[in-house]
Amino acid sequence: MDIFFALLGGLGLFLYGMDAMSRGIQRMAGPHLKAVLHTLTANRFVGVFSGTVATAIVQSSSVTTVMVVGFVNAGLMALPQAISIILGAHIGTTITAQIIAFRIQNFALPIIAIGAILHLFAKSDKIRDIGEALFGFGALFFGITLMGAAFDPLKENNTFHAYLEMFATYPVLGLLAGMFITIVVQSSSVTTGITIALAISSAITFEQAVPLILGENIGTTVTANIAAIRGSYVAKQAARAHFIINMIGAFLALIFVKPFMQLVLEVSPLHDAARQIANAHTIFNVLTTLLFLPLIGSIARITDYFIFGKSREKEELYYLEETSLQDPGTALDQVKMSLKESCGLAMQNLKLVDASILQSRDASWREMTHAREKIDRYQSRITEYLEKITSRQLSQEHSRLIPKFVRILHEIERIADYESKMGEVATRLSSEGRAFKGVEKKELQILFQKSYEVLKMSHGLLSIPLAEARKTVSQILDKYEVIRSQKDKLRTKNRKRVLSHQTQIALANYHYDIVSSLEEIAK
């Protein structure tokens, strides 16, 4: 029980440390890393480099994968480019094992103290993030120390050593054990950390650890595939590519296990099993990347055959997926995509209203009803997803985006309401057998066009940088002032037409309702 509780406590600290370190670094570097990943994909070699660097910094291959899947969903990156970054992420994630093997456990408590002080008492958000990352870094090593101490009694345990000897004699058993443990704990970093902790306490040899490391590399792909079950088609493809690459690589390393171990020993210090294990982890992923780098296109095509069931791409807002929530920045990017799509529906609906009123198209009413129902479903889905994002720990920058997106949601809903109001006017005109005259139609046509232009420019704001956005906002305000002025002029003209008996009172009311609704849409 002492071993079990010490192992459990050490594992808990290790997991929390990994999470805190990754979270702190991610908040500091996340937006910059996203820009690097998006920019550095000119070719597959640059993609591997950017994936390696990004993952080494945030200490999470899952976060890197989520980012690139978000890019592919948005049409900003092709799947082969994404796979090259994922290959780099395989290498970047081994940095954790390399850090652990440095055995700086003696400095764990001072690092925890410094990190806690910075995180709790610093005024700057960046300093607090650095403090959280340092605290996590120290907790990670203190967890390794506790796990190493827990494993000390196992050095003399004959049953434990008998099992380990089986892994060395029958490497496939070690591979399966490593894979199973990784699937259970849902993290290859944890199982690699445990393996290195065993080595630090001299409870396991390098030869016994290698099959475990190979199994851990397969096990981590299984957890990624489980996470992608409810993900988009691209997320599934990325997860399948991850699995195919590591599975084939692991079995090739198992077939050539003796030469592989010899290569690792050649570049590793003698009598340092922890460093040898860390190097085995890194060398395996580097060799796997080099092997599959020329085959990225083929792997991308093969993944199609490993995805079962219907493609979710036909579903509404399929990219608002659970896996994206691992990186709030990516999740917010997906929300922005969905807002653009929702605004596009409002633009489409305005065209339908235009056709229904000015061209007396009866079929437009059914299309308008369908579009409005779709906008309502989008509003509900986006709101639900934003609530999930707010339950995560967000940076100040991400927190500021939430109310802005909520305001955009409200504005789209408001626009849809005024479109519905105009749709009701179109229905009444049809049922009452009324129609606007030529001059009235021309006035409304001009106002519809101007309102549509404002809506189109507003839709474009979701896709352009801040510097350009200011210029566009200024142009939108100018156009709105023209529409507002036009509304007042049309109101006066309408009153004169009623007084001179050039139009019916009911038509004048309908005319003004439409003009007022268009002005509200442009507001």
VOGU-3710 file (C-alpha; in Angstrom, 3 decimals, decimal comma):
1> mdiffallgg> 0,000/0,000/0,000  2,907/2,353/0,697  4,215/1,769/-2,831  0,725/2,245/-4,282  -0,001/5,523/-2,449  3,462/6,974/-3,162  3,082/6,034/-6,839  -0,434/7,494/-6,964  0,652/10,750/-5,312  3,725/11,055/-7,535
11> lglflygmda> 1,642/10,338/-10,623  -0,913/12,962/-9,581  1,798/15,592/-9,134  3,399/14,591/-12,445  0,070/14,921/-14,295  -0,802/18,222/-12,651  2,701/19,535/-13,303  2,485/18,597/-16,986  -0,913/20,259/-17,288  0,104/23,453/-15,447
21> msrgiqrmag> 3,374/23,776/-17,368  1,635/23,250/-20,725  -1,190/25,646/-19,780  1,159/28,426/-18,685  3,369/28,123/-21,761  0,347/27,860/-24,038  -1,139/31,106/-22,722  2,208/32,845/-23,222  3,059/31,462/-26,644  -0,200/30,046/-28,063
31> phlkavlhtl> -1,130/32,858/-30,512  2,487/33,155/-31,735  2,771/29,389/-32,202  -0,444/29,382/-34,195  1,007/32,031/-36,507  4,232/30,025/-36,855  2,336/26,805/-37,656  0,192/28,589/-40,215  3,156/30,341/-41,874  5,861/27,663/-41,785
41> tanrfvgvfs> 4,250/25,026/-43,995  5,868/25,896/-47,326  7,035/22,285/-47,675  6,964/19,096/-45,653  10,422/19,640/-44,114  9,477/23,089/-42,832  6,190/21,601/-41,588  8,070/18,976/-39,550  10,329/21,680/-38,116  7,410/23,924/-37,095
51> gtvataivqs> 5,537/20,958/-35,566  8,640/19,955/-33,573  9,259/23,471/-32,240  5,606/24,128/-31,383  5,198/20,831/-29,516  8,529/21,178/-27,718  7,370/24,574/-26,423  3,809/23,712/-25,325  4,755/20,146/-24,301  1,592/18,742/-25,860
61> ssvttvmvvg> 1,296/17,044/-29,230  -2,501/17,041/-28,750  -2,611/20,849/-28,709  -0,476/21,052/-31,868  -2,693/18,504/-33,627  -5,844/20,402/-32,588  -4,387/23,629/-34,024  -3,573/22,100/-37,425  -6,948/20,305/-37,632  -8,522/23,731/-37,043
71> fvnaglmalp> -6,497/25,129/-39,954  -7,583/22,303/-42,260  -11,233/22,712/-41,220  -10,967/26,405/-42,089  -9,457/25,610/-45,495  -6,166/27,313/-44,546  -4,065/24,158/-44,820  -4,167/20,897/-46,801  -4,134/17,524/-45,013  -0,603/16,570/-46,238
81> qaisiilgah> 0,724/19,801/-44,698  -1,078/18,938/-41,458  0,468/15,442/-41,429  3,966/16,926/-41,823  3,332/19,069/-38,723  1,982/16,035/-36,842  5,200/14,160/-37,712  7,126/17,053/-36,190  4,866/16,900/-33,129  5,976/13,254/-32,650
91> igttitaqii> 9,550/14,496/-32,259  8,618/17,546/-30,163  6,742/15,479/-27,593  9,915/13,478/-26,790  11,454/16,618/-25,269  9,495/15,846/-22,075  11,386/12,560/-21,669  14,706/14,314/-22,367  13,988/16,929/-19,679  13,020/14,243/-17,147
101> afriqnfalp> 16,247/12,327/-17,866  18,324/15,354/-16,820  17,492/14,417/-13,204  17,165/17,917/-11,811  14,838/16,647/-9,075  16,952/18,311/-6,385  15,831/21,689/-7,764  12,157/20,728/-7,934  11,079/22,330/-4,624  12,851/25,693/-5,206
111> iiaigailhl> 11,338/25,833/-8,710  7,867/25,117/-7,245  8,385/27,920/-4,688  9,504/30,474/-7,305  6,672/29,490/-9,640  4,033/29,745/-6,898  5,269/33,189/-5,801  5,238/34,534/-9,370  1,833/33,030/-10,159  0,151/34,227/-6,946
121> faksdkirdi> 1,671/37,676/-6,455  2,782/39,045/-9,847  0,587/41,776/-11,366  1,467/41,076/-14,988  -0,460/38,301/-16,752  2,695/37,205/-18,577  4,657/36,894/-15,319  1,780/34,912/-13,772  1,808/32,580/-16,786  5,575/32,132/-16,395
131> gealfgfgal> 4,990/31,370/-12,709  2,372/28,738/-13,537  4,712/27,128/-16,100  7,583/27,064/-13,552  5,311/25,663/-10,842  4,192/22,907/-13,231  7,794/22,215/-14,212  8,808/21,794/-10,560  5,727/19,707/-9,705  6,504/17,426/-12,643
141> ffgitlmgaa> 9,991/16,684/-11,284  8,810/16,349/-7,708  6,253/13,809/-8,965  9,074/11,888/-10,670  11,012/11,932/-7,361  8,038/10,452/-5,490  7,476/7,799/-8,148  11,178/6,906/-8,116  11,087/6,515/-4,319  7,950/4,364/-4,616
151> fdplkenntf> 9,721/2,052/-7,057  12,821/1,558/-4,831  11,440/-1,568/-3,057  10,764/-3,161/-6,472  14,519/-3,480/-7,061  14,488/-6,489/-4,735  11,158/-7,921/-5,929  11,785/-11,155/-7,871  8,247/-11,365/-9,292  8,497/-7,840/-10,716
161> haylemfaty> 11,877/-8,628/-12,288  10,530/-11,857/-13,772  7,879/-9,864/-15,635  10,466/-7,365/-16,851  12,712/-10,179/-18,054  9,772/-11,474/-20,129  9,613/-8,057/-21,835  13,301/-8,341/-22,740  12,949/-11,973/-23,892  9,615/-11,466/-25,680
171> pvlgllagmf> 9,602/-7,773/-26,744  6,090/-8,036/-28,205  4,752/-8,549/-24,639  6,495/-5,374/-23,518  5,066/-3,527/-26,517  1,537/-4,662/-25,648  2,035/-3,769/-21,970  3,292/-0,271/-22,846  0,396/0,226/-25,258  -2,195/-0,947/-22,699
181> itivvqsssv> -0,850/1,244/-19,868  -0,811/4,303/-22,165  -4,406/3,681/-23,270  -5,479/3,409/-19,616  -3,727/6,599/-18,399  -4,432/8,471/-21,696  -0,944/9,969/-21,919  2,331/8,710/-23,395  4,224/11,362/-21,398  2,970/9,751/-18,174
191> ttgitialai> 3,959/6,209/-19,166  7,322/7,410/-20,458  7,794/9,314/-17,184  6,968/6,173/-15,183  9,418/4,130/-17,270  12,191/6,681/-16,694  11,315/6,820/-12,962  11,784/3,020/-12,850  15,165/3,469/-14,546  16,212/6,224/-12,127
201> ssaitfeqav> 15,465/3,892/-9,195  17,369/1,082/-11,044  14,234/-1,072/-11,097  14,336/-1,495/-14,906  17,093/-1,868/-17,496  17,308/-0,217/-20,900  16,693/-3,538/-22,701  13,530/-4,134/-20,680  12,290/-0,566/-21,240  12,620/-0,375/-25,051
211> plilgenigt> 9,548/-2,563/-25,851  7,528/-0,511/-23,343  8,572/2,715/-25,115  7,543/1,293/-28,495  4,160/0,261/-27,074  3,686/3,690/-25,528  4,102/5,256/-28,965  1,253/3,101/-30,308  -0,907/3,619/-27,202  -0,817/7,407/-27,508
221> tvtaniaair> -2,286/7,150/-31,028  -5,189/5,045/-29,720  -6,127/7,786/-27,229  -5,981/10,333/-30,078  -8,316/8,163/-32,174  -10,740/7,810/-29,258  -10,744/11,620/-28,868  -11,476/12,006/-32,607  -14,574/9,744/-32,591  -16,897/12,765/-32,500
231> gsyvakqaar> -14,470/14,988/-34,381  -14,610/16,256/-37,946  -13,522/14,131/-40,905  -10,159/15,936/-40,898  -9,683/15,240/-37,174  -10,303/11,547/-37,865  -7,836/11,590/-40,780  -5,161/13,221/-38,607  -5,732/10,652/-35,833  -5,606/7,728/-38,314
241> ahfiinmiga> -2,383/9,094/-39,867  -0,897/9,314/-36,350  -1,866/5,671/-35,699  -0,645/4,295/-39,069  2,760/5,998/-38,773  3,477/4,981/-35,162  2,103/1,449/-35,491  4,198/0,618/-38,580  7,214/2,377/-37,060  6,888/0,461/-33,764
251> flalifvkpf> 6,592/-2,932/-35,435  9,573/-2,187/-37,692  11,598/-1,191/-34,612  10,448/-4,413/-32,925  11,591/-6,509/-35,892  14,976/-4,764/-35,852  15,056/-4,298/-32,086  18,705/-5,357/-31,622  20,147/-2,911/-34,210  17,783/-0,219/-32,891
261> mqlvlevspl> 19,003/-0,664/-29,292  22,611/-0,733/-30,478  22,102/2,590/-32,289  20,630/4,143/-29,137  23,485/2,866/-26,970  26,038/4,261/-29,440  24,760/7,819/-28,883  23,925/7,506/-25,159  26,116/7,624/-22,009  26,991/4,289/-20,407
271> hdaarqiana> 25,276/3,250/-17,149  22,552/5,894/-17,558  19,377/3,941/-18,309  17,166/7,048/-17,930  19,066/8,913/-20,659  19,156/5,809/-22,854  15,360/5,422/-22,574  14,802/9,116/-23,382  17,119/8,809/-26,385  15,311/5,666/-27,567
281> htifnvlttl> 12,046/7,611/-27,466  13,532/10,500/-29,479  15,439/8,362/-31,994  12,384/6,194/-32,673  10,273/9,257/-33,542  13,039/10,873/-35,624  13,578/7,674/-37,647  9,807/7,191/-38,070  9,482/10,763/-39,335  12,340/10,343/-41,817
291> lflpligsia> 10,825/7,068/-43,037  7,322/8,438/-43,614  8,166/11,979/-44,722  8,313/11,040/-48,437  5,023/9,083/-48,072  2,831/11,859/-46,639  0,600/12,045/-49,732  0,000/8,280/-49,690  -0,763/8,305/-45,955  -3,306/11,107/-46,462
301> ritdyfifgk> -5,075/8,989/-49,098  -4,886/5,776/-47,033  -6,592/7,434/-44,040  -9,862/7,538/-46,044  -10,052/3,731/-45,867  -9,729/3,728/-42,070  -12,691/6,019/-41,380  -15,964/4,231/-40,846  -19,471/5,630/-40,792  -20,820/8,786/-42,381
311> srekeelyyl> -18,714/11,877/-42,987  -19,741/14,642/-40,584  -18,883/17,353/-43,117  -22,542/17,432/-44,202  -23,613/18,236/-40,648  -24,200/21,850/-39,663  -21,176/23,430/-37,960  -19,417/20,029/-37,851  -16,128/21,720/-36,944  -17,447/22,883/-33,531
321> eetslqdpgt> -16,033/19,689/-32,054  -15,003/18,577/-28,577  -11,361/17,971/-29,566  -10,908/21,655/-30,500  -11,725/22,632/-26,908  -8,267/21,342/-25,868  -6,918/24,599/-27,292  -9,293/27,525/-26,530  -7,614/29,650/-29,215  -8,443/27,070/-31,887
331> aldqvkmslk> -11,957/26,618/-30,485  -12,528/30,389/-30,737  -11,258/30,321/-34,332  -13,880/27,667/-35,055  -16,532/29,905/-33,467  -15,417/32,733/-35,752  -15,879/30,398/-38,744  -19,388/29,540/-37,567  -20,237/33,237/-37,083  -19,140/33,912/-40,654
341> escglamqnl> -21,337/31,062/-41,843  -24,285/32,327/-39,782  -23,822/35,874/-41,108  -23,682/34,406/-44,631  -27,109/32,851/-44,012  -28,460/36,253/-42,951  -27,092/37,750/-46,191  -28,711/34,971/-48,225  -32,001/35,539/-46,394  -31,919/39,256/-47,214
351> klvdasilqs> -31,670/38,379/-50,919  -34,711/36,091/-50,541  -36,693/38,870/-48,851  -35,692/41,216/-51,681  -36,943/38,720/-54,304  -40,164/38,032/-52,414  -41,100/41,725/-52,059  -39,837/43,221/-55,310  -40,329/40,250/-57,649  -43,372/38,707/-55,878
361> rdaswremth> -41,709/35,293/-55,697  -44,022/33,149/-53,548  -41,455/30,340/-53,296  -39,089/32,709/-51,463  -41,278/32,580/-48,325  -40,582/28,851/-47,828  -36,869/29,441/-48,421  -36,892/32,351/-45,958  -38,563/30,197/-43,308  -35,955/27,473/-43,850
371> arekidryqs> -33,102/30,006/-43,650  -34,498/31,504/-40,427  -34,828/28,082/-38,815  -31,232/27,329/-39,802  -30,010/30,614/-38,302  -31,832/29,753/-35,045  -30,145/26,309/-34,950  -26,767/27,948/-35,556  -27,390/30,465/-32,762  -28,211/27,674/-30,319
381> riteylekit> -25,211/25,532/-31,337  -22,715/28,420/-31,213  -24,023/29,599/-27,823  -23,673/26,084/-26,405  -20,099/25,836/-27,752  -19,139/29,251/-26,350  -20,390/28,131/-22,924  -18,077/25,101/-23,149  -15,150/27,380/-24,017  -15,846/29,682/-21,055
391> srqlsqehsr> -15,628/26,680/-18,704  -11,944/26,357/-19,716  -9,078/28,378/-18,289  -8,705/31,259/-20,752  -6,034/33,877/-21,315  -7,027/37,526/-20,972  -6,967/37,895/-24,764  -9,307/34,930/-25,250  -11,593/36,120/-22,433  -11,999/39,457/-24,211
401> lipkfvrilh> -13,159/37,700/-27,382  -16,110/35,921/-25,725  -18,327/39,024/-25,178  -17,469/40,237/-28,683  -18,641/36,966/-30,208  -21,777/37,038/-28,049  -22,514/40,559/-29,360  -22,077/39,361/-32,963  -24,465/36,483/-32,238  -27,007/38,975/-30,895
411> eieriadyes> -26,640/41,194/-33,973  -27,166/38,273/-36,368  -30,273/37,297/-34,394  -31,521/40,899/-34,577  -30,949/41,004/-38,351  -32,839/37,725/-38,750  -35,739/39,185/-36,736  -36,039/42,180/-39,075  -35,774/39,895/-42,110  -38,651/37,837/-40,678
421> kmgevatrls> -40,649/41,033/-40,180  -40,130/41,951/-43,850  -41,028/38,376/-44,805  -44,365/38,828/-43,053  -44,918/42,038/-45,056  -44,240/40,062/-48,263  -46,839/37,473/-47,198  -49,444/40,143/-46,499  -48,794/41,831/-49,841  -49,346/38,502/-51,592
431> segrafkgve> -52,462/37,528/-49,623  -54,015/40,988/-50,053  -53,192/41,130/-53,764  -51,188/44,347/-53,367  -47,914/45,328/-55,094  -45,625/48,339/-55,040  -45,522/50,643/-58,076  -42,423/51,256/-60,187  -41,071/54,267/-58,280  -41,630/52,576/-54,895
441> kkelqilfqk> -39,909/49,393/-56,089  -36,947/51,423/-57,342  -36,596/53,183/-53,964  -36,707/49,870/-52,099  -34,338/48,184/-54,547  -31,690/50,875/-53,942  -32,121/50,557/-50,168  -31,980/46,738/-50,299  -28,715/46,966/-52,278  -27,145/49,448/-49,845
451> syevlkmshg> -28,196/47,352/-46,817  -26,805/44,212/-48,442  -23,476/45,996/-49,062  -23,289/46,978/-45,367  -24,027/43,383/-44,346  -21,438/42,044/-46,786  -18,740/44,410/-45,484  -19,625/43,472/-41,894  -19,318/39,795/-42,843  -15,839/40,551/-44,228
461> llsiplaear> -14,734/42,038/-40,886  -14,502/38,494/-39,500  -11,744/37,678/-41,991  -9,431/40,718/-42,017  -6,685/42,078/-39,690  -7,451/44,825/-37,169  -5,671/47,579/-39,171  -7,824/46,916/-42,236  -10,914/46,430/-40,051  -10,789/50,043/-38,828
471> ktvsqildky> -10,881/51,310/-42,402  -13,802/48,995/-43,246  -15,724/50,042/-40,115  -15,356/53,678/-41,169  -16,772/52,839/-44,621  -19,672/50,907/-43,036  -20,543/53,895/-40,826  -20,539/56,192/-43,861  -22,884/53,837/-45,742  -25,172/53,579/-42,736
481> evirsqkdkl> -25,454/57,364/-42,527  -26,534/57,409/-46,178  -29,214/54,753/-45,461  -30,421/56,612/-42,354  -30,689/59,853/-44,328  -32,454/58,002/-47,144  -34,959/56,593/-44,653  -35,997/60,098/-43,582  -36,330/61,265/-47,180  -38,424/58,225/-48,156
491> rtknrkrvls> -40,683/58,770/-45,169  -41,387/62,312/-46,380  -41,967/61,130/-49,975  -44,295/58,403/-48,781  -46,388/60,877/-46,780  -46,732/63,125/-49,833  -47,832/60,175/-52,008  -50,543/59,286/-49,475  -51,801/62,899/-49,295  -51,894/63,158/-53,096
501> hqtqialany> -53,646/59,756/-53,385  -50,746/58,310/-55,421  -50,543/55,257/-53,150  -52,724/53,301/-50,750  -52,371/53,840/-46,996  -51,723/50,102/-46,451  -48,957/50,121/-49,105  -47,439/53,244/-47,534  -47,337/51,478/-44,140  -45,753/48,369/-45,655
511> hydivsslee> -43,259/50,555/-47,526  -42,246/52,295/-44,307  -42,002/48,993/-42,398  -39,541/47,680/-44,995  -37,503/50,917/-45,044  -37,314/50,940/-41,217  -36,296/47,259/-41,111  -33,518/47,811/-43,689  -32,221/50,783/-41,704  -32,196/48,666/-38,528
521> iak> -30,305/45,878/-40,337  -27,670/48,376/-41,469  -27,402/49,965/-37,979
//
